[in-house]
Amino acid sequence: MKKFVLFVLLSFVITTVAYSQGKVAVYSVAFYNLENLFDTIDQPDVLDEEFTPTGTYRWGALKYRNKVNNLAYVLSKLATDKFCPQGPAVIGVSEIENRGVLEDLIAAEPLAGRNYGIVHFDSPDRRGVDVALLYDKNQFVVDTAISARLHMKCAPDDLTRDQLLVSGRLAGERVHFIVNHWPSRWGGEEASSPRREEAAALTRHLADSVLAADPDSKVIIMGDLNDDPYNKSVSQVLGAVKKQDEVTPGGYFNAMWDLYDHGIGTLAYNGAWNLFDQMILSANLVGKDRSTLKYFKTEIFNKEFLRQQTGKYKGYPLRTHAQGRYLNGYSDHFPVIIYLAKRVE
């Protein structure tokens, strides 16, 4: 563990020095499961009744506004250190009800000064939750976006989240972002695994397709995968490997796996940590050639204000609700961030 911490610190120092000398431009990409960012309106044909003023959570205007402001504050703090002060170029999000809640989010005071745009499509999920992409218009230019429907042979009647593919330009390079929220572990990890394996197959198909059409472009897969890095859906079906030197041409590198091996996670359950929130990169984002965008660092944003401070669940993510109590927190997940670097001529 000490060696791992030392490695992270050294990486930070070296990169900071390079950036301060004007040699390297740094860009960040984040993902955050916002945990039930619902508005207060009962939407027909969607199971959102618990998030209404008369529902289970007594979800009225004050709680909704608190939730939006809390999440906006978190997003405003992501990747704002001295070598990447501009904040994330792109933020993938999940568990959002509609475009309206995202518009409220980026208009909230902590984010109002940022120039964020929204890419969102409605999914058929029974609870009405979707994935989306927020992007800084000063850093990332969107060219195209599609929403890919997941039809599962193992559960043809199960309606789940679409996968979002957004293509554009970051640092003058063609980059594709695939935002995911794979099927949950409802019914048990083993019994539900085939659903996530089919989700992984769709993600792999999307990534392989854009790279086949444009081999010089790059792919960043992100999302709440509801599996850990070693699980079959991620390690075998998607084929994301643990170490950078294991990545083969056309393959994918899991930037989160090393953290998981060191016992670091993004959500906790029954005293154990999981790392469902992952960032997976195409092979051409790995390496030391800084003349083009390359990966160099991963961060789980688990600052103290995001953690429960006392009680049985001390250290866990501070949620909005827990065990029937309103905590006025943030989410049951921590955000994750990757940093990319490119030499400035």
Order of alpha helices (4+ residues) and beta strands (2+ residues): alpha-beta-alpha-beta-alpha-alpha-beta-beta-beta-beta-beta-alpha-beta-beta-beta-alpha-beta-beta-beta-beta-beta-beta-beta
